[in-house]
Amino acid sequence: MNELDSNLPFTFHKMNAVIAREIASWQYPPPYDVYSYAPNQLEENVEWLLTPHFHYYTVWNKQGELVGYRCFGEDARVPGGDYSADALDMGGGLRPDLTGMGLGARFMEAAFAFAKEQFAPTAFRATVMAFNKRALSVCTRVGYRQVQQFESTYTQQPFIVLIREANL
């Protein structure tokens, strides 16, 4: 567990199997359903979320409710992007019923604070599907700037890579 500054609304815990199963069952509405895990691959998805070097963490609000998850490192990358710049890749998601409610910036700011403490990066990097205007808007609001656009070599979908200096 990591209790950050008491003013922050979220805490982070290492992913465990029980919560990984819950997250792997989340289903997002279209067009965000591309972020849903495949229901027929539950055990593979749970195993993936528990892979230690992917650094998956659960995110909880002050009322003790699971609100989302974050990953730090290589699993936040998308095949086809240029990840040669020195930055900590971050990804994750909010619980489906909490998306579009204005929590994104606070959720990401808490992730920055946690990542600074855990990983001490010089910069943060996010890779976002180009259609996801909500996520791109949040990224811009919290200080990211676009550095690249590419198509995934896996899905042929367009993605945008954004960087944010760690000292903001």
Secondary structure, DSSP 4 states (H G I P E B T S, - for coil): -B---TTSSEEEEE--HHHHHHHHT--PPTTGGGGSPPGGGHHHHHHHHT-GGG-EEEEEETTS-EEEEEEESGGG--TTS---SS-EEEEEEE-GGGTTSS-HHHHHHHHHHHHHHHH--SEEEEEEETT-HHHHHHHHHTT-EEEEEEE-TTT--EEEEEEEETT-
